[in-house]
């Protein structure tokens, strides 16, 4: 969301744009649901919150992998527990989300743009958000990554890195 607003405000400073697991707007109902779900978890301990977030952020196959790969689970756990997101952080983020709507300006983005989305993303439910951005950004390429959730960078790091590097090489040369 920040990158969209930045490129719209300062187009001359951006050569290419990469958008990952994002949207051009959030319906009011989704903003409200985010706050309500976080309020419900306010009394959960960190381990309980982690389990809920894993269920939302990752695909089922990756969740299964986390159960069997203790080292990978510990990395995810460490990142989550090292700097946990507090309720106020969610409220602050939602304040920004509520005002984010670039749908009517996306056509102004002229830079080559790579849009990455996971086909099992439970946060950006459905691929409509990514498809809408792809339709409206004239020089965009949409890559749907199969069998991954919202945090597809964790699930398929090599694949994501290759897609990004290929896009950069193609558009920066």
C-alpha positions as CSV (number, residue, x, y, z in Angstrom):
1,X,0.0,0.0,0.0
2,X,2.8,2.4,0.9
3,X,4.6,1.6,-2.4
4,X,1.5,2.4,-4.4
5,X,1.1,5.8,-2.8
6,X,4.8,6.5,-3.1
7,X,5.0,5.8,-6.8
8,X,1.8,7.8,-7.4
9,X,3.3,10.8,-5.5
10,X,6.9,10.5,-6.7
11,X,6.7,8.7,-10.1
12,X,10.1,10.1,-11.3
13,X,12.0,8.4,-8.4
14,X,10.7,4.8,-9.2
15,X,12.1,2.7,-12.0
16,X,10.1,-0.5,-11.3
17,X,7.5,-1.5,-8.7
18,X,7.0,-4.8,-6.9
19,X,3.8,-5.4,-5.0
20,X,3.5,-8.4,-2.8
21,X,0.2,-9.7,-1.1
22,X,-1.4,-6.3,-1.2
23,X,-4.5,-4.5,-2.4
24,X,-5.6,-1.1,-3.8
25,X,-8.3,-0.7,-1.1
26,X,-9.8,-2.4,2.0
27,X,-13.6,-2.6,2.4
28,X,-14.7,-1.1,5.7
29,X,-15.9,-4.5,6.8
30,X,-12.4,-6.0,6.5
31,X,-10.9,-3.2,8.6
32,X,-13.5,-3.7,11.3
33,X,-12.9,-7.5,11.2
34,X,-9.2,-7.1,11.7
35,X,-9.6,-5.0,14.8
36,X,-12.3,-7.3,16.3
37,X,-10.2,-10.4,15.7
38,X,-7.2,-8.8,17.4
39,X,-9.4,-7.6,20.3
40,X,-10.6,-11.2,20.7
41,X,-7.0,-12.4,21.0
42,X,-5.9,-9.7,23.4
43,X,-6.0,-12.1,26.4
44,X,-4.2,-14.9,24.5
45,X,-0.6,-15.7,25.4
46,X,2.0,-15.3,22.7
47,X,2.0,-19.1,21.8
48,X,-1.8,-19.0,21.3
49,X,-1.6,-15.8,19.2
50,X,1.2,-17.5,17.1
51,X,-0.9,-20.6,16.4
52,X,-3.8,-18.4,15.3
53,X,-1.6,-16.3,13.0
54,X,0.1,-19.3,11.5
55,X,-3.4,-20.6,10.6
56,X,-4.2,-17.3,8.9
57,X,-0.9,-16.4,7.3
58,X,0.2,-19.7,5.8
59,X,-1.2,-22.4,3.6
60,X,-2.2,-25.8,5.0
61,X,0.8,-27.6,3.5
62,X,3.2,-25.1,5.0
63,X,1.4,-25.4,8.4
64,X,1.9,-29.2,8.2
65,X,5.6,-28.6,7.3
66,X,6.0,-26.3,10.4
67,X,4.7,-29.2,12.6
68,X,7.4,-31.5,11.3
69,X,10.3,-29.1,10.8
70,X,11.1,-27.8,14.2
71,X,13.9,-25.6,13.1
72,X,11.7,-23.8,10.6
73,X,9.0,-23.5,13.2
74,X,11.5,-22.0,15.7
75,X,12.6,-19.4,13.1
76,X,8.9,-18.3,12.5
77,X,8.3,-18.4,16.3
78,X,11.4,-16.3,17.0
79,X,10.4,-13.6,14.5
80,X,6.9,-13.5,16.0
81,X,7.9,-13.5,19.6
82,X,10.9,-11.2,19.2
83,X,8.7,-8.2,18.3
84,X,5.1,-9.1,18.7
85,X,2.4,-7.0,17.2
86,X,0.3,-5.3,19.9
87,X,-3.3,-4.3,19.6
88,X,-2.4,-0.7,19.2
89,X,-0.2,-1.6,16.3
90,X,-3.2,-3.2,14.6
91,X,-5.3,-0.2,15.4
92,X,-2.7,2.1,13.9
93,X,-2.4,-0.1,10.8
94,X,-6.1,-0.1,10.3
95,X,-6.3,3.7,10.5
96,X,-4.0,3.7,7.5
97,X,-5.8,0.9,5.7
98,X,-9.1,2.6,6.1
99,X,-7.9,5.6,4.1
100,X,-6.0,3.6,1.5
101,X,-7.8,3.5,-1.9
102,X,-5.8,3.8,-5.0
103,X,-8.3,2.1,-7.4
104,X,-9.0,5.3,-9.3
105,X,-5.3,6.2,-9.6
106,X,-3.7,2.8,-10.5
107,X,-3.8,3.7,-14.2
108,X,-1.3,6.5,-13.5
109,X,1.4,3.9,-12.5
110,X,3.5,3.7,-15.7
111,X,6.5,1.8,-14.3
112,X,6.9,-1.9,-15.0
113,X,5.1,-3.5,-12.0
114,X,5.3,-7.0,-10.7
115,X,2.2,-8.1,-8.7
116,X,2.8,-11.3,-6.6
117,X,-0.1,-13.1,-4.8
118,X,-0.6,-16.5,-3.1
119,X,-3.5,-18.5,-4.3
120,X,-4.3,-19.6,-0.7
121,X,-4.0,-16.2,0.9
122,X,-6.6,-15.9,3.7
123,X,-5.9,-12.2,4.3
124,X,-6.4,-11.0,0.7
125,X,-9.1,-13.6,0.2
126,X,-9.6,-14.4,-3.5
127,X,-7.4,-13.1,-6.2
128,X,-9.7,-10.2,-7.1
129,X,-7.5,-7.6,-5.5
130,X,-4.5,-8.6,-7.4
131,X,-6.4,-9.1,-10.6
132,X,-7.9,-5.6,-10.3
133,X,-4.5,-4.0,-9.8
134,X,-3.2,-6.0,-12.8
135,X,-6.1,-4.8,-15.0
136,X,-5.6,-1.1,-14.0
137,X,-1.8,-0.8,-14.0
138,X,-0.9,-0.7,-17.7
139,X,2.6,-2.2,-17.6
140,X,2.0,-4.9,-14.9
141,X,2.7,-8.5,-14.7
142,X,0.7,-10.7,-12.3
143,X,2.2,-13.8,-10.9
144,X,0.0,-16.1,-8.8
145,X,2.1,-18.5,-6.7
146,X,0.3,-21.8,-6.2
147,X,-0.3,-23.5,-2.9
148,X,0.9,-20.6,-0.7
149,X,-0.7,-18.1,1.7
150,X,-0.2,-14.5,2.6
151,X,3.4,-15.0,3.8
152,X,4.4,-16.7,0.5
153,X,7.9,-15.2,1.0
154,X,8.4,-17.6,3.9
155,X,6.8,-20.5,2.1
156,X,8.6,-20.3,-1.2
157,X,11.6,-18.0,-0.8
158,X,13.6,-19.3,-3.7
159,X,10.6,-19.1,-6.1
160,X,9.7,-15.6,-5.0
161,X,13.4,-14.5,-5.2
162,X,13.6,-15.9,-8.7
163,X,10.4,-14.2,-9.9
164,X,11.7,-10.9,-8.5
165,X,15.2,-11.2,-9.9
166,X,13.9,-12.2,-13.3
167,X,11.5,-9.2,-13.3
168,X,14.3,-6.8,-12.2
169,X,16.7,-8.2,-14.9
170,X,14.0,-7.9,-17.5
171,X,13.1,-4.3,-16.6
172,X,16.4,-2.7,-15.4
173,X,18.6,-3.7,-18.3
